[in-house]
Amino acid sequence: MKNATEFAPGLVVQGIDAPLSLSSYKLIAFDMDSTLINIECVDEIADAAGRKAEVAAITEAAMQGIITDYKESLRQRVALLKGVTVAHMEQVFSERLRFNPGAKELVSAAKAAGLTTLLVSGGFTFFADRVKAGLGIDFARSNMLEVENGLLTGHMVDQAWGDICDGAEKRRTLLEVASLMGIAPSQAIAVGDGANDLPMMGAAGLSVAYHAKPTVRAQAKVAINEGGLDRLLEVLR
């Protein structure tokens, strides 16, 4: 980070005078995979097809920003999931998916301070809707996997808002919700870890990188490099 200051061990701020007030914001938007939760769901689903390494390599390149066409990278990965059972996805959810440390605490603090909470994910509704319910998040937008006879087809289903939730759609969703709330984007917080989070982080008043890729840390106003998501509450009192 340029002109960055270590606010506390493992907590870096740049371009802001911290601490700030949480209640001065009205909306907080979260990425899901590797931000609110501990896994990249697409990689774990691929494990059932014996293609985890292949899929994970594409995921990593997309998150690092090496692959710039997120939609195409996701289509490639989803195609490799063809034939995986819904039962395996249930197993991923029950056995591998965990909330990241501090996720519940941060969401609860945001809601108590009157913020609307939003989950915007390049991952899948199968997981996002459950994470939304588990954390008490207000709204969620993510991608829908096509299922036939209990098996993934290798395709995604278009939804009313569009085809794939990529970086541009994350930004558009944040701006849309802010507009519907009658607030300025500067009153929003965006939290993420990968390159596809940068568009919404750039639109928000406060951008937060959580255990993020170097390119994301470099552009965020707050970088949590150690500890849980609730460390943001050290910056937002």
Backbone bond lengths (Angstrom), bond angles and torsions (degrees), N, CA, C in turn:
res aa  C-N    CA-C-N  psi(-1)  N-CA   C-N-CA  omega(-1)  CA-C   N-CA-C  phi
1 M - - - 1.458 - - 1.526 109.96 -
2 K 1.326 116.00 135.07 1.458 119.84 175.82 1.529 108.56 -81.28
3 N 1.343 115.24 138.70 1.457 121.38 179.00 1.531 111.38 51.90
4 A 1.320 115.06 35.31 1.455 119.69 -177.98 1.522 110.09 -90.42
5 T 1.328 114.89 151.04 1.456 121.51 -179.98 1.520 108.54 -125.25
6 E 1.319 116.24 134.40 1.465 118.94 174.29 1.519 107.55 -78.86
7 F 1.308 114.94 103.12 1.461 122.92 -177.12 1.525 110.44 -66.05
8 A 1.326 114.84 -38.61 1.464 124.61 176.34 1.521 105.18 -157.47
9 P 1.335 118.46 163.92 1.461 118.93 -179.36 1.529 112.45 -52.31
10 G 1.342 116.66 123.21 1.458 121.17 178.95 1.517 114.86 76.72
11 L 1.343 116.69 10.74 1.466 121.75 -178.70 1.527 107.95 -133.75
12 V 1.336 115.50 111.48 1.463 121.23 -172.61 1.524 110.06 -115.29
13 V 1.331 116.05 136.63 1.469 120.44 175.87 1.515 108.97 -125.09
14 Q 1.334 115.61 150.26 1.458 120.41 174.32 1.522 109.71 -148.52
15 G 1.322 114.89 140.62 1.457 120.95 175.24 1.515 114.99 73.92
16 I 1.329 118.11 10.36 1.469 121.43 176.88 1.519 109.30 -137.04
17 D 1.312 115.46 156.53 1.457 121.68 173.51 1.520 107.81 -100.53
18 A 1.317 116.20 101.76 1.465 120.98 -179.30 1.531 109.52 -94.98
19 P 1.341 118.60 155.60 1.460 126.07 2.61 1.534 113.24 -80.03
20 L 1.316 114.39 152.84 1.452 123.21 175.61 1.530 108.73 -105.14
21 S 1.324 115.45 173.84 1.463 119.94 178.05 1.525 110.18 -101.18
22 L 1.316 116.53 126.46 1.463 120.91 178.45 1.526 110.73 -61.12
23 S 1.324 116.61 -38.81 1.464 121.11 -175.45 1.522 113.47 -71.35
24 S 1.339 117.67 -8.47 1.467 119.60 176.20 1.531 111.35 -80.12
25 Y 1.338 116.76 -8.43 1.464 122.37 175.68 1.527 109.31 -102.66
26 K 1.335 115.76 157.46 1.467 120.45 -176.16 1.524 113.21 -120.64
27 L 1.342 117.30 -15.84 1.464 121.74 -174.16 1.525 108.80 -144.43
28 I 1.336 116.80 137.92 1.465 120.76 173.46 1.528 108.23 -131.24
29 A 1.337 115.41 125.91 1.460 122.09 -177.95 1.530 109.47 -111.98
30 F 1.310 116.17 133.56 1.459 122.32 -178.25 1.517 111.74 -118.81
31 D 1.328 116.44 137.99 1.452 122.02 159.74 1.537 106.65 -70.41
32 M 1.325 117.68 162.46 1.466 119.83 -179.93 1.528 113.16 -104.00
33 D 1.339 117.24 -67.28 1.470 120.48 -172.27 1.526 111.21 -64.85
34 S 1.314 116.40 127.12 1.471 125.17 -178.74 1.527 113.00 66.99
35 T 1.348 116.94 5.44 1.466 120.74 174.08 1.525 108.50 -115.59
36 L 1.317 117.75 -72.60 1.467 119.75 176.24 1.523 111.74 -75.85
37 I 1.352 115.73 -29.73 1.466 119.92 -178.82 1.523 110.77 -123.34
38 N 1.323 115.73 165.78 1.469 122.01 -169.03 1.522 114.82 -86.21
39 I 1.340 117.81 -6.15 1.471 119.44 -173.68 1.524 111.48 -126.44
40 E 1.336 115.31 165.52 1.460 122.91 165.00 1.528 105.19 -98.48
41 C 1.322 116.93 106.69 1.467 121.27 -170.73 1.526 112.40 -57.25
42 V 1.328 116.82 -41.06 1.467 119.51 -177.49 1.528 110.98 -60.68
43 D 1.331 116.89 -36.34 1.467 120.48 179.51 1.527 110.99 -67.03
44 E 1.334 115.69 -40.24 1.467 119.75 -177.86 1.530 111.23 -72.31
45 I 1.337 117.66 -35.43 1.468 120.32 175.22 1.530 108.90 -63.17
46 A 1.328 115.84 -41.39 1.472 120.93 -178.45 1.525 112.15 -62.11
47 D 1.323 116.19 -25.13 1.463 120.74 179.99 1.529 110.49 -56.93
48 A 1.344 116.65 -34.44 1.469 120.54 -179.19 1.519 112.04 -69.12
49 A 1.335 115.41 -25.75 1.462 119.75 -179.80 1.527 111.71 -93.28
50 G 1.337 115.73 5.13 1.462 120.24 -178.07 1.514 112.77 69.26
51 R 1.341 116.53 23.93 1.465 120.68 -174.97 1.532 112.52 -125.27
52 K 1.318 115.99 25.15 1.469 118.48 -175.84 1.519 111.72 -61.69
53 A 1.325 118.21 -45.01 1.470 120.79 -177.38 1.526 110.96 -61.52
54 E 1.323 115.71 -42.15 1.464 121.58 -178.87 1.531 110.78 -64.67
55 V 1.333 116.07 -46.05 1.460 121.29 -178.98 1.531 110.77 -70.40
56 A 1.333 116.24 -41.99 1.471 120.22 -178.41 1.525 111.63 -62.52
57 A 1.328 117.09 -34.13 1.473 120.86 178.66 1.523 110.58 -64.95
58 I 1.341 117.08 -39.42 1.464 120.87 177.51 1.528 109.65 -68.78
59 T 1.334 117.20 -42.33 1.470 121.45 178.22 1.517 110.79 -57.85
60 E 1.330 116.31 -48.34 1.469 120.86 -178.07 1.527 110.96 -61.32
61 A 1.324 116.57 -43.82 1.469 120.25 179.56 1.523 111.06 -63.24
62 A 1.331 117.00 -37.84 1.464 120.85 178.21 1.520 111.32 -68.41
63 M 1.338 116.94 -41.62 1.467 120.70 -178.81 1.527 111.97 -69.89
64 Q 1.330 116.23 -31.86 1.464 120.70 177.20 1.524 111.72 -75.44
65 G 1.347 116.15 -16.41 1.453 119.80 -177.33 1.514 113.14 89.29
66 I 1.347 116.77 7.23 1.470 121.17 178.66 1.532 109.06 -70.46
67 I 1.342 115.88 -44.00 1.468 120.97 170.71 1.522 106.50 -91.11
68 T 1.316 116.97 117.44 1.465 119.85 -174.14 1.523 113.21 -92.62
69 D 1.330 118.05 -19.36 1.467 121.06 178.20 1.520 108.65 -92.54
70 Y 1.340 115.78 89.32 1.460 120.06 -175.46 1.522 111.67 -63.13
71 K 1.335 116.72 -41.15 1.474 119.42 -178.07 1.522 111.12 -58.63
72 E 1.324 115.81 -45.77 1.461 119.40 -179.17 1.528 110.89 -66.56
73 S 1.327 116.64 -39.17 1.472 119.66 178.97 1.525 110.57 -63.61
74 L 1.335 116.44 -36.94 1.463 119.34 179.55 1.524 110.68 -71.40
75 R 1.326 116.84 -40.87 1.470 119.26 176.72 1.529 111.02 -59.00
76 Q 1.340 116.25 -41.18 1.467 120.58 178.52 1.521 110.56 -60.79
77 R 1.324 116.39 -44.77 1.467 120.34 -177.69 1.523 111.47 -68.75
78 V 1.330 116.58 -42.79 1.467 119.95 -179.29 1.527 110.78 -64.76
79 A 1.321 117.41 -36.28 1.473 120.63 177.59 1.523 111.32 -58.97
80 L 1.339 116.27 -33.51 1.462 121.51 179.97 1.529 112.80 -75.06
81 L 1.335 116.35 -8.85 1.471 120.83 -179.95 1.523 112.59 -91.02
82 K 1.324 117.27 -1.74 1.469 120.85 -176.42 1.531 110.97 -53.98
83 G 1.328 115.14 130.42 1.459 120.48 177.61 1.511 114.90 94.90
84 V 1.348 117.53 -11.27 1.469 119.78 176.84 1.528 108.57 -68.84
85 T 1.311 116.47 141.10 1.463 120.73 -176.65 1.526 111.66 -85.82
86 V 1.332 114.10 153.67 1.466 120.04 173.00 1.530 109.37 -62.31
87 A 1.320 116.66 -32.26 1.477 120.59 177.54 1.524 110.91 -59.86
88 H 1.333 116.82 -37.05 1.461 118.58 177.51 1.519 110.68 -67.67
89 M 1.319 117.32 -38.30 1.470 119.13 177.89 1.524 110.50 -63.81
90 E 1.317 116.67 -37.90 1.472 120.40 174.76 1.531 110.38 -59.49
91 Q 1.318 115.27 -39.05 1.464 120.62 -179.97 1.535 110.80 -67.25
92 V 1.325 116.34 -41.45 1.465 120.14 176.18 1.523 109.74 -58.92
93 F 1.326 116.26 -45.30 1.460 119.96 -179.26 1.526 111.78 -62.71
94 S 1.318 116.72 -46.87 1.469 119.63 -173.80 1.522 113.32 -78.37
95 E 1.337 117.32 -31.90 1.464 119.62 -172.23 1.531 114.87 -103.68
96 R 1.337 117.45 -25.42 1.463 119.20 -172.56 1.516 114.26 -116.73
97 L 1.331 117.36 -29.99 1.460 120.37 -175.35 1.521 110.84 -81.88
98 R 1.321 115.16 124.92 1.465 121.92 175.31 1.519 108.70 -133.68
99 F 1.327 116.10 148.23 1.456 118.63 172.59 1.523 108.75 -68.47
100 N 1.328 116.35 140.21 1.453 119.30 176.25 1.524 110.38 -68.05
101 P 1.343 117.30 153.68 1.460 120.46 179.31 1.534 111.21 -54.00
102 G 1.310 115.38 135.07 1.459 120.55 175.76 1.518 115.06 82.70
103 A 1.345 118.20 -4.28 1.470 119.93 -178.35 1.527 111.13 -63.40
104 K 1.329 116.08 -49.14 1.464 119.38 -179.05 1.523 110.94 -62.87
105 E 1.334 115.88 -40.21 1.462 120.18 -177.57 1.529 111.39 -65.99
106 L 1.341 116.65 -41.76 1.459 119.95 -179.03 1.527 111.23 -68.79
107 V 1.331 117.18 -44.22 1.468 120.17 178.92 1.532 109.75 -62.17
108 S 1.318 116.86 -43.24 1.474 120.39 179.98 1.521 111.42 -62.76
109 A 1.329 116.76 -42.36 1.467 120.86 179.92 1.528 110.53 -65.64
110 A 1.336 116.61 -39.55 1.463 120.37 179.25 1.529 110.38 -64.33
111 K 1.324 116.41 -44.20 1.461 119.99 -179.63 1.532 110.60 -66.11
112 A 1.330 116.70 -39.55 1.463 120.41 179.01 1.527 111.62 -64.16
113 A 1.340 116.04 -29.18 1.466 120.82 179.23 1.529 111.99 -86.47
114 G 1.354 116.29 2.23 1.457 120.54 174.77 1.511 115.37 92.28
115 L 1.347 117.91 10.00 1.454 120.47 -179.73 1.524 111.05 -80.97
116 T 1.325 116.55 143.29 1.454 122.38 167.65 1.522 107.76 -78.35
117 T 1.329 117.34 140.63 1.466 121.52 -176.93 1.523 110.03 -113.45
118 L 1.331 115.23 139.86 1.460 122.34 -173.29 1.522 109.66 -137.73
119 L 1.320 116.93 133.92 1.461 123.05 173.34 1.525 107.08 -110.69
120 V 1.327 116.75 123.02 1.468 121.02 177.11 1.520 107.27 -127.78
121 S 1.335 115.79 118.37 1.456 119.40 -168.78 1.521 112.43 -135.30
122 G 1.321 114.75 140.97 1.454 121.05 168.88 1.512 111.27 -80.41
123 G 1.335 115.94 1.52 1.456 122.82 176.01 1.522 110.76 -85.38
124 F 1.319 116.23 -150.48 1.458 119.95 -165.60 1.522 114.00 -122.61
125 T 1.349 114.98 146.28 1.460 121.68 -178.86 1.526 112.18 -56.62
126 F 1.331 117.10 -32.67 1.473 121.45 -179.41 1.530 110.14 -52.52
127 F 1.326 116.41 -40.00 1.470 121.84 179.77 1.523 111.70 -94.85
128 A 1.329 117.21 -42.28 1.469 121.10 -173.81 1.527 112.02 -61.33
129 D 1.327 116.66 -40.33 1.459 119.06 -179.02 1.528 110.91 -65.75
130 R 1.322 116.88 -34.06 1.469 120.76 178.75 1.532 111.10 -75.12
131 V 1.325 116.22 -37.99 1.469 120.14 176.65 1.528 109.64 -65.16
132 K 1.326 116.12 -42.35 1.473 121.52 176.29 1.526 110.06 -55.29
133 A 1.329 116.40 -48.50 1.468 120.60 -179.03 1.524 111.30 -66.39
134 G 1.326 116.12 -42.18 1.465 120.54 -176.89 1.521 113.99 -66.04
135 L 1.328 116.45 -30.98 1.469 120.64 -178.86 1.523 112.61 -100.64
136 G 1.334 116.85 -6.49 1.459 119.38 -178.77 1.521 113.06 72.76
137 I 1.341 116.84 32.23 1.467 121.83 179.56 1.529 108.83 -78.49
138 D 1.332 115.97 144.63 1.461 121.03 -173.22 1.530 113.64 -72.39
139 F 1.336 116.87 -47.38 1.460 120.98 -174.20 1.519 110.58 -136.39
140 A 1.339 116.62 150.68 1.462 120.67 177.92 1.523 110.03 -142.49
141 R 1.319 115.70 143.85 1.463 122.11 172.72 1.524 108.30 -136.39
142 S 1.335 115.66 127.88 1.465 120.13 -179.52 1.528 107.97 -157.60
143 N 1.303 116.39 -176.13 1.469 122.07 -174.60 1.528 111.35 -94.30
144 M 1.327 115.54 147.58 1.469 120.22 -176.83 1.527 110.53 -109.27
145 L 1.326 115.78 121.70 1.458 121.02 176.61 1.525 110.04 -78.23
146 E 1.324 116.26 139.37 1.465 120.97 176.79 1.525 109.42 -82.09
147 V 1.320 115.32 132.49 1.472 121.98 -178.85 1.522 109.12 -125.78
148 E 1.319 116.01 133.21 1.466 121.42 173.15 1.523 108.61 -133.36
149 N 1.331 115.55 126.62 1.474 121.29 179.01 1.527 112.50 53.51
150 G 1.331 115.17 39.65 1.458 120.12 176.25 1.515 115.19 77.46
151 L 1.345 117.30 8.64 1.468 121.61 -179.12 1.521 110.68 -124.29
152 L 1.336 115.88 144.97 1.460 119.89 173.76 1.527 109.33 -70.67
153 T 1.332 116.38 138.55 1.467 120.98 -178.59 1.527 112.62 -88.89
154 G 1.341 116.51 -12.56 1.463 119.43 -174.35 1.518 112.37 90.52
155 H 1.349 115.76 9.53 1.468 120.58 179.51 1.522 109.96 -128.52
156 M 1.340 115.18 165.77 1.461 121.73 173.13 1.515 109.75 -112.13
157 V 1.318 115.74 159.86 1.464 122.75 -177.65 1.522 108.94 -102.22
158 D 1.331 116.77 130.27 1.467 120.09 173.63 1.518 109.20 -63.55
159 Q 1.351 115.58 144.13 1.465 120.59 178.22 1.529 109.18 -117.09
160 A 1.318 116.89 174.29 1.468 120.87 -174.45 1.531 112.10 -57.92
161 W 1.331 116.64 -32.37 1.467 120.79 -176.26 1.530 112.66 -87.20
162 G 1.341 118.16 -14.97 1.460 119.44 -178.27 1.515 112.36 152.39
163 D 1.332 116.15 -162.99 1.467 119.21 -173.67 1.524 113.71 -96.53
164 I 1.337 117.63 -55.16 1.465 120.57 -174.60 1.521 110.35 -132.71
165 C 1.310 115.84 134.94 1.466 121.35 175.86 1.524 108.31 -84.05
166 D 1.334 115.45 95.66 1.463 121.73 177.21 1.523 108.57 -108.19
167 G 1.313 117.80 -165.02 1.458 120.75 -178.54 1.513 113.15 -60.36
168 A 1.328 116.60 -42.38 1.465 120.88 179.62 1.528 111.20 -64.24
169 E 1.339 116.48 -39.37 1.463 120.22 179.76 1.526 111.10 -70.96
170 K 1.329 117.36 -34.95 1.472 119.78 175.71 1.526 109.92 -60.43
171 R 1.326 115.83 -45.77 1.471 120.58 179.05 1.522 109.94 -62.89
172 R 1.333 116.99 -46.38 1.458 120.86 -178.73 1.527 111.07 -61.10
173 T 1.335 116.81 -39.62 1.461 120.91 -179.93 1.522 111.06 -65.18
174 L 1.327 116.61 -45.22 1.468 120.07 177.93 1.528 110.30 -58.60
175 L 1.335 116.78 -46.35 1.465 120.63 -178.86 1.531 111.46 -66.69
176 E 1.331 116.11 -36.66 1.472 120.82 179.12 1.521 110.89 -65.21
177 V 1.320 116.86 -47.11 1.465 120.60 179.71 1.525 110.22 -63.96
178 A 1.326 116.78 -42.58 1.470 120.33 177.74 1.531 110.45 -59.13
179 S 1.323 115.83 -43.97 1.469 120.48 179.75 1.522 111.43 -62.45
180 L 1.331 116.59 -44.80 1.465 120.73 178.85 1.527 111.79 -63.80
181 M 1.334 116.13 -31.19 1.467 121.05 177.88 1.530 111.81 -78.86
182 G 1.335 116.05 -14.42 1.458 119.92 -177.17 1.511 113.40 75.37
183 I 1.344 116.16 30.12 1.470 120.25 179.16 1.526 109.99 -117.38
184 A 1.314 115.83 161.82 1.457 121.71 175.53 1.524 109.30 -81.90
185 P 1.336 118.58 149.68 1.466 120.73 175.50 1.534 112.90 -55.78
186 S 1.327 115.99 -26.62 1.472 119.78 178.83 1.525 112.18 -65.09
187 Q 1.345 116.87 -15.04 1.466 120.80 178.01 1.530 111.94 -93.78
188 A 1.338 115.58 11.24 1.470 120.81 179.48 1.519 110.71 -109.59
189 I 1.336 115.59 150.85 1.461 124.44 173.56 1.521 106.58 -114.98
190 A 1.331 117.55 138.23 1.467 121.41 175.55 1.518 109.42 -125.62
191 V 1.331 115.83 130.70 1.466 122.40 -175.17 1.529 108.92 -121.44
192 G 1.337 117.56 127.03 1.456 120.48 179.04 1.513 112.66 -161.09
193 D 1.341 114.91 -177.89 1.464 119.47 -177.53 1.517 114.04 -134.20
194 G 1.344 118.09 -17.22 1.465 120.25 -172.87 1.515 113.09 -118.64
195 A 1.334 115.12 171.04 1.464 121.29 -176.81 1.522 112.30 -59.08
196 N 1.336 117.73 -32.23 1.468 119.29 -179.63 1.526 112.67 -74.11
197 D 1.346 117.56 -4.09 1.465 121.39 174.26 1.531 111.83 -90.70
198 L 1.322 117.07 -15.05 1.466 120.10 -174.81 1.524 113.81 -60.80
199 P 1.342 120.48 -39.52 1.467 118.31 178.89 1.526 113.74 -58.65
200 M 1.354 117.33 -44.60 1.471 117.91 179.60 1.528 110.73 -73.46
201 M 1.321 117.39 -32.70 1.463 119.89 177.83 1.525 110.58 -65.52
202 G 1.335 115.90 -35.21 1.456 120.09 178.69 1.516 113.07 -70.82
203 A 1.340 116.45 -27.21 1.468 120.91 -179.26 1.528 112.42 -82.59
204 A 1.312 117.08 -24.64 1.467 121.68 -174.76 1.527 111.22 -81.37
205 G 1.327 114.47 158.43 1.462 119.38 177.09 1.517 112.87 -69.24
206 L 1.340 115.94 -32.39 1.466 120.64 178.93 1.519 108.62 -131.67
207 S 1.320 116.79 122.44 1.466 122.45 178.87 1.520 109.36 -105.98
208 V 1.326 115.43 134.66 1.465 121.60 -175.70 1.521 109.62 -128.08
209 A 1.322 116.51 123.66 1.463 122.85 177.07 1.530 108.33 -100.86
210 Y 1.332 116.32 126.04 1.465 120.32 -179.46 1.528 109.95 -113.14
211 H 1.343 115.94 112.77 1.472 121.38 -178.52 1.529 109.21 42.02
212 A 1.315 115.23 51.74 1.463 122.17 -164.60 1.517 113.44 -95.69
213 K 1.354 113.92 169.89 1.451 121.61 173.97 1.535 108.62 -66.15
214 P 1.355 118.07 151.06 1.469 121.11 -175.82 1.526 113.89 -53.09
215 T 1.327 118.17 -40.85 1.468 120.21 -178.83 1.523 111.43 -65.11
216 V 1.319 116.62 -30.70 1.465 121.30 -179.76 1.530 109.90 -77.72
217 R 1.323 116.18 -44.53 1.474 119.85 176.83 1.523 110.90 -56.34
218 A 1.321 116.46 -40.67 1.464 121.43 -175.21 1.523 112.44 -64.27
219 Q 1.345 116.79 -27.95 1.466 120.05 -175.65 1.520 113.98 -101.52
220 A 1.325 117.19 -6.66 1.463 120.60 -176.46 1.531 111.41 -85.36
221 K 1.319 115.00 149.91 1.470 119.67 176.27 1.522 111.37 -78.74
222 V 1.330 116.40 -27.15 1.467 121.55 175.17 1.529 107.80 -130.91
223 A 1.315 116.95 131.88 1.467 120.99 175.42 1.524 108.82 -123.54
224 I 1.338 114.90 118.08 1.467 121.15 174.90 1.522 106.15 -94.65
225 N 1.314 116.70 104.12 1.469 121.82 -176.23 1.521 112.84 -101.11
226 E 1.317 116.55 -15.78 1.466 122.24 177.00 1.521 107.90 -138.25
227 G 1.340 116.37 146.96 1.456 120.78 175.93 1.511 113.14 83.34
228 G 1.337 115.83 -167.04 1.457 122.33 -171.40 1.516 113.93 -94.29
229 L 1.335 114.79 174.49 1.465 121.53 178.82 1.523 112.70 -60.51
230 D 1.319 116.26 -30.56 1.463 119.42 -178.62 1.521 112.90 -67.92
231 R 1.327 117.50 -5.91 1.468 119.27 174.34 1.533 111.17 -65.44
232 L 1.330 116.67 -18.18 1.466 119.30 174.21 1.525 110.57 -59.35
233 L 1.328 116.72 -27.32 1.461 121.07 -179.26 1.528 112.38 -71.22
234 E 1.340 116.45 -10.34 1.474 119.04 171.31 1.529 110.96 -75.39
235 V 1.336 115.36 -27.75 1.463 121.79 179.03 1.524 111.09 -90.78
236 L 1.340 115.77 -34.12 1.468 122.18 179.71 1.524 109.06 -109.32
237 R 1.282 115.34 102.51 1.490 119.03 -175.50 1.524 111.30 -93.86
